[in-house]
Amino acid sequence: MLKKTKKTLAVLLIALFALSLAACGSSPSSTGTAATESKEPIKIGHEVALTGGSSLWGQSEKQALEMEIEKINAAGGVLGRQLELIAYDNKADQTEGVNVAKRLIGDKVVAIIGPAQSGVGIAASSVTEGAKMILIGTTTTNTKLTVNDDGSVKPYTFRTCFIDPYQGKVAATFALNSLKVTKAAVLMDVGSDYSQGLSQYFKETFVAGGGTIVADEAFRSEELDYRAQLGKIKDAG
């Protein structure tokens, strides 16, 4: 499994490097020369939450990338060059996400891996798209990461995970068909694009399948007391 993952990452990095050179307007001959003659490391950006509430996942993500890059470098690198991971802490914050994206673009990375949070990724993509910088969200499930408000696809932004419509549909289908419930309550974090997207598609699928949403309450992650929302859900039956 690790061997397969290593090969997959190596192929992905080669593709990203080639795309980055193409985006810079290099000709086929100059691209080949640059790839074979340059001994400078290939810089890969990592936009990740290393502090704050999401740091547990961010630290794990960074360590996994470091392990794989170490293996690839030990095997000779990519196109005869070593890989260098440049990681900056975005604190899972949208403003910091934009700042980190700008910083990595300035560092001349070939692509950016992350962020993990949908809201941060959407904010960062507003910068990376304009710079024609490849950004690959890791767990950014909101559809707006890769699609603009007008429905057009963002050409330089990608993700490695499933999206909110899929998750919401699966959750609602499971509730209806496996749990055999006909009523559901929703408690959503209004400050999270992930939570908003997931709740939207859950409700749409659940109602379309014959279910009823008896309560639709909201909260913010920084709140510590949810008794009011839970009381309303309880009273709704």
C-alpha positions in Angstrom: 0.0 0.0 0.0 2.8 2.4 0.9 4.6 1.5 -2.3 1.5 2.3 -4.3 1.0 5.6 -2.5 4.6 6.5 -3.1 4.3 5.9 -6.8 1.0 7.7 -7.0 2.5 10.8 -5.3 5.6 10.7 -7.5 3.4 10.7 -10.7 1.3 13.5 -9.3 4.3 15.6 -8.5 5.8 15.1 -11.9 2.4 16.1 -13.5 2.2 19.2 -11.2 5.8 20.2 -12.1 5.1 19.8 -15.9 1.8 21.8 -15.5 3.6 24.5 -13.6 6.2 24.9 -16.3 3.6 25.0 -19.0 1.6 27.7 -17.1 4.8 29.8 -17.0 4.9 29.6 -20.8 7.9 27.4 -21.3 8.3 25.8 -24.7 8.7 21.9 -24.9 12.4 22.2 -25.5 13.1 24.6 -22.7 10.9 22.6 -20.3 12.9 19.5 -20.9 16.2 21.4 -20.5 15.0 23.0 -17.3 13.8 19.7 -15.9 17.0 17.8 -16.6 19.7 20.4 -16.1 18.5 22.3 -13.0 19.7 20.8 -9.7 17.5 23.1 -7.6 14.9 21.3 -5.5 11.3 21.3 -6.7 9.4 23.3 -4.1 6.0 22.1 -3.1 3.8 24.4 -1.0 1.7 23.1 1.9 -1.1 25.3 3.3 -2.0 23.7 6.6 -3.4 24.4 10.1 -0.5 23.7 12.4 -2.0 25.6 15.4 -5.5 26.0 16.7 -8.5 23.7 16.8 -7.6 21.9 13.6 -3.9 21.4 14.3 -4.3 17.7 15.2 -5.2 16.9 11.6 -2.9 19.5 10.2 0.2 18.1 12.0 -0.7 14.6 10.8 -1.1 15.8 7.2 2.2 17.6 7.3 4.0 14.5 8.8 2.5 12.2 6.1 3.7 14.5 3.3 7.2 14.7 4.9 7.4 10.9 5.1 6.4 10.4 1.5 8.8 13.2 0.2 11.6 11.7 2.2 11.0 8.3 0.5 10.8 9.8 -2.9 14.0 11.8 -2.4 15.8 8.7 -1.1 14.9 7.0 -4.3 16.4 9.8 -6.5 13.7 12.4 -6.4 11.6 13.5 -9.3 13.2 14.2 -12.7 16.6 13.9 -11.0 15.7 16.6 -8.5 15.0 16.5 -4.8 11.6 17.7 -3.5 11.3 20.4 -0.8 8.2 20.9 1.2 7.5 24.5 2.3 4.7 24.5 4.9 3.1 27.5 6.5 0.4 27.7 9.2 -2.9 29.1 8.1 -4.5 28.5 11.6 -7.6 27.2 9.7 -8.5 30.9 9.2 -9.7 32.3 5.9 -7.6 35.5 6.1 -4.5 33.6 7.1 -5.3 31.2 4.2 -5.1 34.0 1.7 -1.8 35.3 3.3 -0.3 31.9 3.2 -1.3 31.4 -0.5 0.4 34.7 -1.4 3.5 33.8 0.6 3.8 30.4 -1.2 3.3 32.0 -4.6 6.2 34.4 -3.7 8.3 31.3 -2.8 7.8 30.1 -6.3 6.4 26.7 -5.4 5.2 24.5 -8.3 1.9 23.8 -6.6 0.1 24.1 -3.2 -1.3 21.1 -1.3 -4.1 22.1 1.0 -5.9 23.7 2.7 -8.1 21.1 4.5 -11.0 23.4 5.4 -13.5 24.4 2.7 -13.8 28.0 3.7 -10.0 28.5 3.8 -9.6 26.8 0.5 -12.3 28.9 -1.2 -10.6 32.0 0.1 -7.1 30.9 -0.9 -8.3 29.9 -4.4 -9.3 33.6 -5.1 -5.5 34.3 -5.0 -4.1 31.1 -6.5 -6.4 31.2 -9.5 -5.3 34.7 -10.5 -1.7 33.6 -10.2 -2.3 30.4 -12.2 -1.0 28.5 -9.2 -2.2 24.9 -8.8 -4.0 24.3 -5.5 -5.1 20.9 -4.4 -7.5 20.8 -1.4 -7.2 17.8 0.8 -10.5 17.5 2.6 -12.2 20.6 1.1 -15.6 19.1 0.3 -17.6 22.3 -0.5 -18.3 22.5 -4.2 -17.4 26.2 -4.3 -13.7 25.2 -4.0 -13.5 24.2 -7.6 -16.6 26.0 -9.1 -17.2 29.7 -9.3 -20.6 31.3 -8.4 -21.5 31.5 -12.1 -21.0 27.8 -12.5 -17.7 28.0 -14.4 -14.9 25.6 -13.3 -11.7 27.0 -11.7 -8.9 25.7 -14.0 -6.1 25.6 -11.4 -8.0 24.3 -8.3 -8.5 20.6 -7.4 -9.4 18.4 -4.5 -8.6 14.8 -3.4 -11.8 14.0 -1.6 -15.5 13.6 -2.2 -17.9 16.6 -2.1 -20.7 17.8 0.1 -23.6 16.7 -2.2 -22.3 13.1 -2.1 -21.8 13.1 1.7 -25.2 14.7 2.4 -27.0 12.3 0.0 -25.4 9.3 1.6 -26.2 10.4 5.2 -29.8 11.1 4.3 -30.2 7.9 2.4 -28.8 6.0 5.3 -31.2 7.7 7.7 -34.2 6.9 5.5 -33.4 3.4 4.3 -31.2 1.9 7.1 -32.3 3.7 10.2 -35.9 3.8 8.9 -36.4 7.3 10.3 -38.9 9.8 8.8 -38.1 12.8 11.0 -34.7 14.5 11.4 -33.3 17.7 13.1 -30.3 19.6 11.8 -27.8 21.5 13.9 -25.4 23.5 11.7 -22.3 25.5 12.3 -23.1 28.8 10.5 -19.4 29.7 10.5 -18.4 26.6 8.5 -18.7 26.2 4.8 -18.4 22.5 5.3 -21.3 22.3 7.8 -23.5 24.5 5.6 -22.9 22.5 2.5 -23.4 19.2 4.3 -26.7 20.3 5.9 -28.0 21.7 2.7 -27.6 18.5 0.7 -28.8 16.3 3.6 -32.0 18.2 3.9 -32.7 18.2 0.2 -32.2 14.4 -0.1 -34.0 13.6 3.1 -37.1 15.7 2.2 -37.1 14.3 -1.4 -37.1 10.8 0.0 -40.2 11.5 2.1 -38.6 12.6 5.3 -39.5 15.7 7.4 -37.0 18.2 8.9 -38.7 19.0 12.2 -36.0 21.5 13.3 -33.2 23.4 11.6 -31.0 25.1 14.2 -27.7 26.9 13.9 -24.7 27.6 16.2 -21.1 28.9 16.0 -18.1 26.7 16.9 -16.9 29.2 19.5 -20.1 28.9 21.5 -20.0 26.7 24.6 -23.7 26.5 25.4 -26.1 24.8 23.0 -29.0 24.3 25.4 -31.3 26.7 23.5 -30.9 24.9 20.2 -31.2 21.4 21.7 -34.3 22.5 23.6 -36.0 23.5 20.4 -35.0 20.3 18.7 -36.4 18.3 21.7 -39.7 20.2 21.6 -40.0 19.7 17.8 -40.3 15.9 18.5 
